[in-house]
């Protein structure tokens, strides 16, 4: 993989709006309630 590909993959895995974020967390796809889950995670911090 090229460095750019690595950077893109990392960025996608950190972006909850991207399916790869959810794949890296064991989900098949981005869930329909993804926005609620992100808000919930933010409130737990």
C-alpha positions in Angstrom: 0.0 0.0 0.0 1.2 3.5 -0.7 1.5 6.0 2.1 -1.4 7.9 0.7 -3.6 4.8 0.8 -2.5 4.2 4.4 -3.4 7.8 5.2 -6.8 7.6 3.5 -7.6 4.3 5.2 -6.7 5.8 8.6 -8.8 8.9 8.0 -11.8 6.7 6.9 -11.5 4.6 10.0 -11.7 7.7 12.2 -14.7 9.2 10.3 -18.0 7.9 11.7 -19.7 9.1 8.5 -17.7 6.5 6.5 -18.6 2.8 6.3 -14.9 1.8 7.0 -15.3 3.4 10.5 -18.0 0.9 11.3 -16.3 -2.0 9.5 -13.2 -1.5 11.7 -15.5 -1.7 14.7 -17.1 -5.0 13.7 -20.2 -3.7 12.0 -21.3 -4.9 8.5 -22.4 -1.4 7.5 -23.0 2.0 8.9 -26.0 1.6 11.2 -29.1 3.7 10.6 -28.8 5.2 14.0 -25.1 6.1 13.6 -25.6 9.7 14.5 -27.3 8.8 17.8 -24.5 6.4 18.6 -21.8 9.0 18.0 -23.7 11.5 20.2 -24.1 8.9 22.9 -20.3 8.1 22.7 -19.5 11.8 23.0 -21.7 12.2 26.1 -19.9 9.3 27.8 -16.5 11.0 27.7 
